[in-house]
Amino acid sequence: MDFKPFSPDEARRIVQSLQKPAVYLNMTKDWPALNWTVKHLSSCLTDRIRFRIGKRTEDRAPLFETECSYIEATLKEFLNWTANDGESSAGPFSDCEFKEFWAYADYKYIAQLFQDKPAMFQDVVWSDFGFPGRDGQDSTLWIGTQGANTPCHLDSYGCNLVFQIQGRKRWHLFPPDDTACLYPTRIPYEESSVFSRVSVVQPDLIKFPAFRRARPHTVILQPGQVLFVPRHWWHYVESLDPVTVSVNSWIEMDIDDEARVQEALTKTIVCALKSPPSTDNGDHWLNPTEERVSSHDENMQYLNLAAKACMDKTGDRTEDGTLLAGSGKRDSSGLLKTLALNAKGNLDVMVNFLKVRGFVHIRNQEVQMGERLVCTYLPMT
């Protein structure tokens, strides 16, 4: 076995204590997933997957997912398109000149892609970083072409380990303290992602003057390297080579329980404001990564579940001393593992918990348990 610079325990201690991004070298030389090039994966994955399509521009401006078009194609069709290098090709990409467009198959859960080939999960060895039992089943796959990009955003939950397999990617990272300089927005809405309104590679400093104070950290991630992205670090990612392949895994943290309450509250408010038809709701506010607009009852169940899980973790109790238990954990596909209890019965307890924990300001103590949450609850700023 090749020598590794860190033992699993050492690598995990770094992940748990380091507050800045870091690149791990020589940790993946014996990982079978190093062979996961697009050519190799095209023989393993024959079903069509969805690619996000964007136009190449000189200013390399990022595109929100709501501004892109989408194509369903197999990896072999994708590979044939990239091989044509500008010539017209048949199949799903026939309307997209390779030199004019980029394509990105992003956020693909490996557990779903290779559910009939579970042995492939073991090709990704996150146990080398001190997380025994974590492998490809707990990871996502990213396949793109030059120019493909992920809009600048921060992830609400956990920290991130990114394994580069094929091609290079440039990462632009900003610390959590730069949040005000990045003009955060929740539109388009995606659960657990806060987007920046700034094009960080070509910023409009007249429109976003505070971005001058941002402190970017830039790294080009090479094949075989693993990037550690700490909690709540903003990042914009762009593919530099004709074809790129990456695998990542989000590592849960104890503090995520509180973040889930904030996310549940945000989702409830955004859906309540944006769902009703009005002249103000003509924009594409829901990110395509979200399958549908969840109902108010579903959002209240999620909020109730998240609050109870957080109270369980922190030992919060009701006025009569009863400990409220629950689980807010998610599986590798991002779905809740347990079903929420009826939110209306515990709404008063939940609202008080949100107030005490600092998640909301309470401007109206009256709670209506009808079709809509009408109290003027606002997220903390």
C-alpha positions in Angstrom: 0.0 0.0 0.0 1.2 3.5 -0.9 2.4 5.7 2.0 -0.2 8.3 3.1 0.9 11.5 4.7 -1.9 11.2 7.4 -3.5 8.4 9.2 -7.3 8.3 9.2 -7.4 9.7 12.8 -5.0 12.5 11.8 -7.0 13.4 8.7 -10.2 13.5 10.7 -8.7 15.7 13.3 -7.7 18.1 10.6 -11.2 18.1 9.1 -12.8 18.7 12.5 -10.5 21.5 13.6 -9.3 23.4 10.5 -11.1 26.6 9.8 -9.7 27.2 6.4 -9.8 25.3 3.1 -7.0 22.7 2.6 -5.9 20.4 -0.2 -4.9 16.8 0.7 -2.1 15.3 -1.4 -1.2 11.7 -1.9 -4.2 10.4 0.0 -6.0 8.6 -2.9 -3.4 6.8 -4.9 -4.9 3.4 -4.1 -8.5 4.4 -4.5 -10.2 2.4 -7.3 -12.3 5.5 -8.0 -9.3 7.1 -9.6 -10.3 5.1 -12.6 -13.7 6.7 -12.8 -13.1 8.6 -15.9 -16.0 9.4 -18.1 -15.0 6.7 -20.5 -14.9 4.1 -17.7 -18.2 5.3 -16.2 -19.9 5.3 -19.6 -19.5 1.5 -19.6 -21.0 1.2 -16.1 -23.8 3.7 -16.3 -26.0 3.2 -19.4 -29.2 5.0 -18.3 -29.7 8.6 -19.3 -29.0 11.3 -16.8 -29.8 15.0 -16.8 -27.2 17.6 -18.0 -27.4 21.3 -17.3 -26.5 23.3 -20.4 -25.1 26.8 -20.5 -23.6 29.1 -23.2 -19.9 29.8 -23.0 -19.2 33.5 -22.6 -16.0 35.6 -22.6 -16.7 36.9 -19.1 -17.2 33.4 -17.8 -20.4 34.6 -16.1 -22.0 32.0 -14.0 -25.6 30.9 -14.6 -28.2 30.0 -11.9 -29.8 26.7 -12.6 -33.1 28.5 -13.4 -31.3 30.2 -16.4 -30.0 27.0 -17.9 -31.6 24.5 -20.3 -31.5 20.8 -19.7 -30.8 17.6 -21.7 -31.2 14.0 -20.9 -28.4 11.9 -22.3 -26.2 8.8 -21.6 -22.6 9.2 -20.8 -21.7 7.6 -24.1 -23.7 10.3 -25.9 -22.0 12.9 -23.8 -18.6 11.5 -24.6 -19.3 11.4 -28.3 -20.4 15.1 -28.1 -17.1 16.1 -26.4 -15.1 14.1 -29.0 -16.6 16.0 -31.9 -15.0 19.2 -30.7 -17.2 21.7 -32.5 -18.6 19.6 -35.3 -22.3 18.9 -35.3 -23.3 15.6 -33.7 -26.4 13.5 -33.6 -28.4 12.7 -30.5 -29.5 14.8 -27.6 -26.6 17.3 -28.0 -27.3 17.9 -31.7 -28.4 21.5 -31.1 -25.4 22.4 -29.0 -22.1 23.2 -30.6 -19.4 21.9 -28.2 -17.3 25.0 -28.6 -20.3 27.3 -27.8 -21.9 25.4 -24.9 -20.9 23.6 -21.7 -22.7 20.7 -20.0 -22.8 19.7 -16.4 -24.2 16.6 -14.8 -24.1 17.9 -11.2 -25.5 16.7 -7.8 -25.9 13.1 -9.0 -26.3 10.8 -6.0 -24.1 7.7 -6.5 -26.4 5.6 -4.4 -29.1 6.1 -7.0 -26.8 6.0 -10.1 -25.3 2.7 -9.2 -28.0 1.1 -7.0 -27.6 -2.1 -9.1 -23.8 -2.0 -8.8 -23.3 -1.6 -5.0 -19.7 -2.9 -5.2 -18.7 0.4 -6.8 -19.6 2.2 -3.6 -16.4 0.8 -2.1 -14.2 2.5 -4.8 -14.5 5.8 -2.8 -12.6 5.3 0.5 -13.6 8.2 2.8 -12.5 5.9 5.7 -9.0 7.1 4.9 -10.1 10.4 6.2 -11.3 9.0 9.5 -14.9 8.3 8.5 -15.3 4.5 8.7 -18.2 3.2 6.7 -18.5 6.3 4.5 -18.0 5.5 0.8 -19.5 6.2 -2.6 -23.0 5.5 -1.2 -22.7 8.7 0.8 -21.3 10.8 -2.1 -22.3 12.7 -5.2 -20.9 12.6 -8.7 -20.1 15.7 -10.9 -19.3 15.4 -14.6 -18.8 18.5 -16.8 -17.0 20.2 -19.7 -14.8 23.2 -19.8 -16.7 26.3 -18.6 -19.3 24.3 -16.6 -19.8 26.1 -13.3 -21.6 26.0 -10.0 -22.9 29.4 -8.9 -21.3 31.0 -5.9 -23.1 29.7 -2.7 -22.6 28.4 0.7 -23.9 25.1 2.1 -26.0 25.3 5.2 -25.0 21.9 6.5 -21.7 20.3 7.4 -18.3 20.6 5.7 -17.3 19.2 2.3 -14.7 16.8 1.0 -14.1 16.9 -2.8 -12.2 14.3 -4.7 -11.0 15.3 -8.1 -10.7 12.4 -10.6 -10.5 13.7 -14.1 -9.5 17.1 -15.4 -9.0 20.3 -13.3 -11.4 22.6 -11.5 -10.8 26.1 -10.2 -12.3 26.9 -6.8 -13.0 30.4 -5.6 -13.6 30.3 -1.9 -14.6 33.0 0.6 -14.7 32.8 4.4 -18.0 33.1 6.3 -17.1 36.6 7.5 -17.4 37.7 3.9 -21.1 36.9 3.7 -22.2 40.6 3.7 -19.8 41.3 0.8 -21.4 38.5 -1.3 -24.9 39.8 -1.2 -26.7 36.5 -0.2 -30.1 35.6 -1.6 -32.5 32.7 -1.2 -34.0 33.2 -4.7 -33.6 30.9 -6.5 -34.6 28.8 -3.6 -32.8 25.6 -2.9 -33.0 23.8 0.5 -29.6 24.1 2.2 -28.0 26.4 -0.3 -27.6 30.2 0.0 -26.6 31.8 -3.3 -24.6 35.0 -4.0 -25.9 37.6 -6.3 -22.3 38.5 -7.4 -20.5 37.1 -10.4 -17.3 36.6 -8.5 -15.1 36.2 -11.6 -16.4 39.4 -13.2 -18.0 41.4 -10.4 -20.2 44.5 -11.0 -18.6 46.7 -8.4 -21.0 49.5 -9.0 -24.0 47.3 -8.2 -22.1 45.3 -5.5 -19.5 47.7 -4.1 -19.0 45.7 -0.8 -17.5 42.9 -2.9 -14.3 44.9 -2.9 -13.8 43.9 0.7 -14.2 40.1 -0.1 -11.1 37.9 0.5 -11.0 35.2 -2.1 -9.0 32.0 -1.7 -8.4 30.4 -5.1 -7.1 26.9 -5.8 -6.9 24.7 -8.9 -7.8 21.1 -7.9 -5.8 18.5 -9.7 -6.7 14.8 -10.3 -6.0 12.7 -7.2 -6.3 15.6 -4.8 -9.0 16.1 -2.2 -10.2 19.6 -1.2 -11.6 20.3 2.3 -14.2 23.0 2.3 -15.0 24.1 5.9 -18.5 24.8 7.1 -20.2 27.9 5.6 -17.4 28.8 3.3 -18.7 30.3 0.1 -17.5 28.7 -3.2 -17.8 29.2 -6.9 -16.4 26.3 -9.0 -15.6 26.2 -12.7 -14.3 23.3 -14.9 -11.0 24.1 -16.7 -10.5 21.1 -18.9 -12.5 19.5 -21.8 -13.9 16.9 -19.4 -14.0 16.9 -15.6 -15.1 14.3 -13.0 -15.4 14.9 -9.3 -16.9 13.1 -6.3 -17.8 14.8 -3.0 -19.3 14.0 0.3 -20.9 16.4 2.8 -19.8 15.6 6.4 -22.6 16.2 8.9 -21.8 18.2 12.1 -23.6 18.4 15.4 -24.4 22.1 14.8 -26.4 21.1 11.7 -29.4 20.5 13.9 -29.7 24.2 14.5 -29.1 24.9 10.8 -32.0 22.5 9.9 -34.3 24.6 12.0 -33.3 27.8 10.2 -33.6 26.1 6.8 -37.0 24.7 7.7 -38.2 28.2 8.8 -36.7 29.7 5.6 -38.5 27.2 3.4 -41.8 27.8 5.2 -41.5 31.6 4.7 -40.2 31.5 1.1 -43.0 29.0 0.0 -45.6 31.1 1.7 -44.5 34.3 0.0 -43.7 32.9 -3.4 -46.3 30.2 -4.0 -49.5 32.4 -4.2 -50.1 33.8 -7.7 -49.3 37.6 -7.8 -47.5 40.1 -10.0 -44.4 39.8 -7.7 -44.1 36.0 -8.3 -43.5 35.9 -12.0 -39.8 34.9 -11.6 -38.4 31.4 -11.6 -37.9 31.3 -7.8 -37.6 27.5 -7.3 -34.3 25.9 -8.2 -34.6 22.9 -10.6 -32.8 20.8 -7.9 -36.1 21.1 -5.9 -38.6 18.6 -7.3 -41.7 20.6 -6.4 -43.2 23.2 -4.2 -44.0 21.6 -0.9 -47.3 22.3 0.8 -47.7 24.5 3.9 -48.6 21.4 6.0 -45.5 19.6 4.7 -43.3 22.6 5.6 -44.8 22.8 9.0 -44.1 19.1 9.6 -40.5 19.6 8.6 -40.2 22.7 10.8 -41.7 20.8 13.7 -39.4 17.8 13.2 -36.3 19.9 12.9 -37.1 21.9 16.0 -37.8 18.8 18.1 -34.6 17.1 16.9 -32.7 20.2 17.9 -34.4 20.3 21.3 -33.6 16.7 21.8 -30.0 17.3 21.0 -29.7 20.3 23.3 -31.8 18.9 26.1 -34.6 21.5 25.7 -37.8 20.6 27.5 -41.4 21.8 27.6 -42.8 23.7 30.5 -43.9 20.5 32.3 -40.3 19.1 32.0 -41.1 16.6 29.1 -38.1 16.1 26.8 -39.3 16.5 23.1 -37.6 13.9 20.9 -37.3 13.6 17.2 -34.9 13.0 14.3 -33.9 15.5 11.7 -31.3 13.3 10.0 -31.3 12.9 6.2 -30.2 9.9 4.1 -27.7 10.1 1.2 -30.4 11.2 -1.2 -31.2 14.2 1.0 -34.6 12.8 2.2 -35.8 12.8 5.7 -35.4 9.4 7.4 -38.4 9.8 9.7 -41.9 11.2 9.3 -42.8 14.3 11.3 -45.5 14.3 13.8 -48.5 16.6 13.5 -47.1 20.2 13.6 -50.2 21.9 14.9 -50.3 20.1 18.2 -46.9 21.4 19.3 -46.8 24.7 17.4 -46.9 26.8 20.5 -44.0 24.9 22.0 -42.1 25.1 18.7 -42.6 28.8 18.4 -41.4 29.4 21.9 -38.3 27.3 21.2 -37.6 29.2 18.0 -37.8 32.5 19.9 -35.6 31.3 22.8 -32.9 29.9 20.5 -32.8 33.1 18.5 -34.1 31.7 15.2 -36.9 34.3 15.0 -38.1 37.6 16.4 -41.7 37.4 17.6 -43.6 40.4 16.7 -47.0 39.0 17.2 -47.6 36.4 20.0 -50.9 35.2 18.5 -50.6 31.9 16.6 -53.2 30.9 14.1 -53.3 27.1 13.5 -55.2 27.2 10.3 -54.2 26.9 6.7 -51.5 29.5 6.9 -48.9 30.6 9.5 -50.0 34.3 9.8 -47.8 35.4 12.7 -45.1 37.9 11.6 -42.2 35.6 12.3 -39.0 36.9 10.7 -35.5 35.2 10.4 -32.8 36.6 12.6 -30.5 39.1 10.7 
